[in-house]
Amino acid sequence: MYHMPERPMIVDRQGRRFRNLRISLTAACNYACTYCVPDGKRLVAAQDELSAEAMVRGVAYLIEAAGIERLRITGGEPLVSPKLDPFLREVSKLGLEDISLTSNGQLLSRKLPLLLDCGIRRLNISLDTLDADEFRGIARGGDLATVLKGLEEARAAGLKIKVNMVPLRGKNLDQVLPLLDYCLENGFELRFIELMRMGHLARDPNAFHQQFVGLEELLALIRPHHEFVQAAAPLDATALRYRVPGAGHFGVIANESVPFCRTCSRLRLSSTGWLHGCLSSSNRHYVGDLLEKPRHQALPALQRLLVKALADKQDLAFSGGVTVMKIIGG
């Protein structure tokens, strides 16, 4: 077990500090989802992506410099990266409270033994529809049956699974109830994620508003079919959670309808070495060079950058950002 000495935490005037790190293992993805990339071209790994060793060192330094407690591994699609195995095996030794992974599930069956061997016990799987034709139309890649098979195998192995759905007007609103029923029946927690003004959607507000579906509309779709009550959630949670008595839970990440910026504790590290303190800020802070330096040189400089990254957070609500979400993870 890796233990870091305690250091003073960086806190802003609203009492926020970085507790949760989301690290984009690679920008590459085997999907080209319509709400992520407008041209249908799959994203590929950047030429200047950090090595697995540098990323592990980055997590270790951020544990000490920022007080990071929990790690979520994202992409692109992390399961396509050759860095996954060496990164997981080393980062699992750093003494974090929790390590989870977000994936589209296409390679889940193949990578499940590695995830289990490295102590991963929580997964977020992106799944926007149970209709095979709609799946191909939204994801522009992959195969629905393969994802469902991976989910079943992960469930049988005892992993805790959340399923992420982005409701899109004109594309998959008819899947809100089928997906909720599927998740409740299988013991998964469905998370509806409101469409975000990111990348091309930040530049084209008409396209955003044409597809956006908000919290109240989602709840109105569910209410005639399921009774539910709001459930407790951690202070810095992104999702509003609801309990369906006797069946399970679902959540809504209501980024537009009920902003959660006041309690955000997330920090993102891109695969190319950039820190992002806020998805709604175009500011980013390069730390790739610091990850090649010894600890005593890197930490003071890193803490100065973390002060800037924390100051990038919005006070009230997300206002959009031109960064492509797949480059820095969800």
C-alpha positions in Angstrom: 0.0 0.0 0.0 1.3 3.4 -1.0 1.0 6.1 1.7 1.5 9.9 1.1 2.4 12.3 3.9 -0.4 14.8 4.7 -0.2 18.2 3.2 -2.4 21.3 3.5 -5.4 21.1 1.1 -6.3 23.7 -1.4 -9.8 25.1 -0.7 -11.7 28.0 -2.4 -14.0 30.6 -0.9 -17.0 28.3 -1.3 -15.3 25.5 0.6 -14.7 23.4 -2.5 -11.6 21.3 -2.9 -10.5 18.6 -5.3 -11.5 15.1 -4.0 -12.4 13.3 -7.2 -10.0 12.8 -10.1 -11.1 11.7 -13.5 -8.2 10.7 -15.7 -8.6 10.2 -19.4 -6.4 7.3 -20.3 -6.7 8.0 -24.0 -8.6 10.2 -26.4 -9.2 7.2 -28.7 -12.7 5.7 -28.9 -14.3 2.9 -30.9 -17.6 4.9 -31.0 -18.4 8.2 -32.6 -21.6 9.2 -30.7 -23.7 11.9 -32.2 -23.7 14.1 -29.1 -19.9 13.9 -28.8 -18.4 14.2 -32.3 -20.4 15.9 -35.1 -18.6 14.4 -38.1 -18.9 10.7 -37.3 -15.1 10.3 -37.2 -13.8 8.1 -34.4 -11.2 9.9 -32.2 -7.7 8.4 -32.1 -5.0 8.5 -29.6 -3.0 11.7 -29.5 0.7 11.5 -30.5 1.8 13.2 -27.3 -0.2 11.1 -24.8 1.4 10.4 -21.5 2.8 7.0 -20.8 1.2 4.7 -18.2 4.1 5.4 -15.8 3.7 9.2 -16.1 -0.1 8.9 -15.5 0.5 6.8 -12.4 3.0 9.3 -11.1 0.5 12.1 -11.9 -2.2 10.4 -9.7 0.3 9.9 -6.9 1.4 13.5 -7.0 -2.3 14.7 -7.1 -3.1 12.5 -4.1 -0.5 14.4 -2.2 -0.8 17.9 -3.7 -4.6 18.1 -3.9 -6.0 15.5 -1.5 -7.5 13.3 -4.2 -9.4 10.4 -2.6 -11.3 8.8 -5.5 -10.3 8.0 -9.1 -12.5 7.4 -12.1 -10.7 6.1 -15.2 -12.3 7.5 -18.5 -11.4 8.1 -22.1 -12.2 8.3 -25.0 -12.7 4.7 -24.3 -10.3 3.4 -21.7 -10.7 -0.3 -22.6 -9.1 0.3 -26.1 -5.9 1.7 -24.6 -2.8 -0.6 -24.3 -1.9 1.5 -21.2 -4.9 0.1 -19.3 -3.1 -3.0 -17.9 0.1 -1.3 -16.6 -1.8 1.7 -15.4 -4.4 -0.3 -13.4 -1.8 -2.6 -11.8 0.2 0.3 -10.5 -2.5 2.8 -9.6 -4.3 0.2 -7.5 -1.3 0.4 -5.1 -1.8 4.1 -4.3 -4.2 3.7 -1.4 -7.2 5.5 -3.0 -10.6 5.1 -1.3 -12.2 4.1 -4.6 -11.2 3.4 -8.2 -13.9 3.0 -10.8 -14.1 3.0 -14.6 -16.4 4.5 -17.2 -16.7 2.6 -20.5 -19.0 2.0 -23.4 -18.9 -1.7 -22.6 -17.9 -2.9 -26.1 -14.8 -4.6 -24.8 -16.1 -5.3 -21.3 -16.2 -9.1 -21.7 -12.6 -9.2 -22.9 -11.3 -6.9 -20.2 -13.3 -8.1 -17.3 -10.7 -10.5 -15.9 -8.1 -7.6 -15.8 -10.6 -5.3 -14.1 -11.4 -7.9 -11.4 -7.8 -8.8 -10.9 -6.9 -5.1 -10.3 -9.7 -4.5 -7.8 -12.2 -2.6 -9.9 -15.6 -3.1 -8.3 -17.6 -0.2 -9.8 -18.4 0.5 -13.5 -20.3 3.2 -15.3 -21.4 1.9 -18.7 -22.7 4.3 -21.4 -25.8 2.9 -23.0 -28.3 5.1 -24.8 -30.8 2.6 -26.1 -31.9 -1.1 -26.1 -32.9 -0.9 -29.8 -30.1 -2.2 -32.0 -30.9 0.1 -34.9 -31.0 3.2 -32.7 -27.8 2.0 -31.0 -26.0 2.0 -34.4 -27.4 5.4 -35.2 -26.3 7.0 -32.0 -23.0 5.3 -31.3 -21.9 4.9 -35.0 -19.9 1.9 -33.9 -20.0 -1.2 -31.8 -22.8 -3.8 -31.3 -25.6 -3.7 -28.7 -25.6 -7.5 -28.1 -21.9 -7.4 -27.1 -22.5 -4.6 -24.6 -25.4 -6.5 -23.0 -23.4 -9.6 -22.8 -20.6 -7.7 -21.0 -23.0 -6.2 -18.6 -24.4 -9.6 -17.7 -21.0 -11.0 -17.1 -19.9 -8.0 -15.0 -23.1 -8.3 -12.9 -22.5 -12.0 -12.4 -19.0 -11.2 -11.2 -20.4 -9.0 -8.5 -19.5 -5.6 -9.9 -21.7 -2.6 -9.0 -22.9 -1.1 -12.2 -24.4 2.2 -13.2 -25.7 2.7 -16.7 -25.4 6.2 -18.3 -28.0 7.3 -20.8 -28.1 10.7 -22.6 -31.8 11.3 -23.5 -32.0 13.0 -26.9 -35.2 14.4 -28.4 -35.9 12.8 -31.7 -33.5 9.9 -31.1 -34.0 7.8 -28.0 -36.8 9.3 -25.8 -38.8 6.1 -26.5 -36.0 4.2 -24.6 -36.3 6.0 -21.3 -38.8 3.5 -19.8 -37.3 0.3 -21.5 -33.9 1.2 -20.2 -35.2 2.0 -16.7 -37.1 -1.3 -16.6 -34.0 -3.2 -17.8 -31.8 -1.6 -15.2 -34.2 -2.1 -12.3 -34.7 -5.8 -13.3 -30.9 -6.3 -13.4 -29.9 -4.4 -10.3 -28.2 -1.6 -12.2 -28.7 2.1 -11.4 -29.7 4.1 -14.4 -28.3 7.6 -14.7 -30.0 10.0 -17.1 -27.5 12.6 -18.1 -28.8 15.9 -19.4 -27.2 16.9 -22.7 -24.2 19.2 -22.1 -23.2 22.3 -24.1 -19.8 20.8 -24.9 -17.8 20.8 -28.1 -19.9 21.3 -31.2 -23.1 21.7 -29.1 -21.5 24.8 -27.4 -20.9 26.3 -30.8 -24.4 25.5 -32.1 -27.1 26.4 -29.6 -29.9 25.5 -31.9 -28.7 21.9 -32.2 -28.4 21.8 -28.4 -31.9 23.0 -27.8 -33.5 20.8 -30.4 -32.1 17.7 -28.7 -32.1 18.7 -25.0 -34.4 16.9 -22.6 -34.5 18.2 -19.0 -35.2 16.8 -15.5 -38.9 17.6 -15.3 -39.7 16.1 -18.7 -37.8 12.9 -17.8 -39.6 12.6 -14.4 -43.0 13.2 -16.2 -42.2 10.3 -18.5 -41.4 8.0 -15.7 -44.1 9.0 -13.2 -47.1 7.2 -14.8 -45.2 3.9 -14.8 -43.2 3.9 -11.6 -43.7 5.5 -8.1 -40.5 7.1 -6.9 -39.3 9.3 -4.1 -36.1 11.4 -3.9 -33.3 9.6 -2.1 -30.3 10.9 -0.2 -27.0 11.6 -2.0 -23.5 12.8 -1.0 -23.1 16.6 -0.8 -20.8 16.7 -3.9 -22.9 14.2 -5.9 -23.6 15.2 -9.5 -26.9 13.2 -9.6 -30.3 13.7 -8.1 -31.2 10.1 -6.9 -34.6 8.6 -6.8 -35.8 5.4 -5.1 -38.3 3.2 -6.7 -39.8 1.3 -3.7 -39.1 -2.4 -3.9 -37.2 -2.1 -7.2 -34.1 0.0 -7.0 -32.8 3.5 -7.8 -32.3 5.8 -10.7 -30.6 9.2 -11.0 -30.6 12.3 -13.1 -27.5 14.3 -13.7 -29.4 17.5 -14.2 -26.5 19.7 -15.2 -28.8 22.3 -16.8 -31.9 22.0 -14.7 -30.4 21.8 -11.2 -26.7 22.9 -11.4 -24.3 21.4 -9.0 -21.3 23.7 -9.4 -21.4 25.0 -5.8 -20.4 21.6 -4.5 -18.2 20.3 -7.4 -15.1 18.4 -6.2 -13.9 17.1 -9.6 -10.5 17.5 -11.3 -9.7 16.1 -14.7 -6.3 15.1 -16.1 -6.3 14.6 -19.9 -4.3 11.9 -21.6 -1.9 14.6 -22.9 -1.1 16.0 -19.5 -3.5 18.9 -19.1 -5.4 19.6 -15.9 -9.0 20.8 -16.2 -10.6 22.3 -13.1 -14.0 22.9 -14.8 -15.7 21.6 -18.0 -17.2 25.1 -18.4 -13.9 26.8 -18.6 -11.6 27.0 -21.6 -8.6 27.3 -19.1 -6.3 24.3 -18.8 -3.0 23.8 -17.1 -0.1 21.7 -18.4 1.5 19.3 -15.9 3.0 16.8 -18.3 6.5 18.3 -17.8 6.1 18.2 -14.0 5.4 14.5 -14.1 9.0 13.9 -15.2 10.4 15.7 -12.2 11.2 14.3 -8.8 8.5 14.8 -6.1 10.3 17.6 -4.2 10.4 19.7 -7.4 7.1 18.8 -8.9 4.8 19.2 -5.9 5.2 23.0 -5.2 4.7 23.8 -8.9 1.7 21.4 -9.1 0.1 23.1 -6.1 0.4 26.5 -7.8 -1.4 25.1 -10.8 -4.1 23.5 -8.7 -4.9 26.9 -7.1 -5.5 28.2 -10.7 -7.5 25.1 -11.7 -9.8 25.4 -8.6 -10.3 29.1 -9.5 -11.6 28.0 -12.9 -14.8 26.5 -11.3 -18.1 28.2 -11.9 -19.8 29.8 -8.9 -23.3 28.9 -9.8 -24.0 27.0 -13.0 -22.3 25.3 -16.0 -22.3 27.7 -19.0 -20.9 25.5 -21.7 -17.4 24.7 -23.1 -15.9 24.2 -26.5 -13.7 21.2 -25.4 -14.8 17.9 -26.9 -16.0 15.8 -24.0 -14.3 12.6 -25.2 -10.9 14.2 -25.0 -11.1 14.8 -21.2 -13.6 12.1 -20.2 -17.1 12.3 -18.8 
